[in-house]
Amino acid sequence: MVQFNALSYVWGSPEKTASMVCNGLNVAITQNLHDALTVIRTYDFGTDFLWVDQVCINQSDEQEKAVQVQHMLMFYERAMNTVAWLGD
């Protein structure tokens, strides 16, 4: 099984005003997620993989979201660590 960490955070404003590169693709994200990633990337949590709902779940596909949201507890339970970000 692939080891990963999970990020639990407050979305903040739903407007996607920031971006990140994920697997070579430019992905629009909220500013609060950008802030969280900027801070936590400086820590070593033992794996390079990070599960983030806003990126790992297709937010524009309501059917996928409905299914994946039901699995979120499993992702947090199976993560090596869960990082909580409440904002600045």
N, C-alpha and C positions, 0 to 999 in steps of 0.2 A: 504494500500500500504506500502511496506517495505521502510523505510527511508535509504538512502545511500548517500555517498559522491562520487565524481568522481575525478580521477587524470588525468590531462592533462600534458603531458611531451614530451620531445624530446627523441626518442629511443636511439640515439647515435649509436654506432657500433651495427650492427644486430646480431653479434655473442652472443650467450647466454652463458655467462661465469660465471653466478652466479645462485643461486637457492633460492627458498623460499618454505615454507610449506603452502599449501592452502587446507583447509578441509581435512587435514591428508595426502595429496599427495605432493610429492616433485615435484616442477615445475621449469623448466629451464627458466631463465629470463635474460635480458640484464643487464649489470653492471649499466647503468644509472638508470634503474628502481629500481634495488637493492639499489642504493644510495638514491633515492627519498623515498622509503619505509622506509629506515633506519632513515631518518630525520623526516618524517611526522608522524611516529608512536608515537612520543613523544607528539603530540598535541591531544587535545580532541576536536573533531569536532561534537560531539553530537550523533554519531552512530558508531557502530563497523564495518559496511559494507562499503566497498570501491570498486567502479567499476573501473577496469583498463583494457583497451582494450587488452593488451598483454596476460592477464590471462583469461579474460572473453570471448574472441573470440578465437576459435580454429584456430591458425595461420597456421596450416598445411592443412586446408581444404579451398581451394580457393572459393568454392561455398558458404560456410558459411560466409567467410570473405566478399564476395561481398554483401551479404544480410545485415550482421550486420553493416558494415561500413555506410550503408544508414541510420541506426538507431542511429548513434553516437550522433547526435545533440540532439535527444530526451533524451538520457541518461544524457547529460550535463544539459539540461533544467530541468529535473526532480530531479536532485541531490540537496540535502540540501545545499551543498557547492561544489565548484570545486576548487581543489588545482592545481596551475600551478607550474611545476618544470622545470626550465631551465638549471639545472646542478649546479655543485659546484661553 
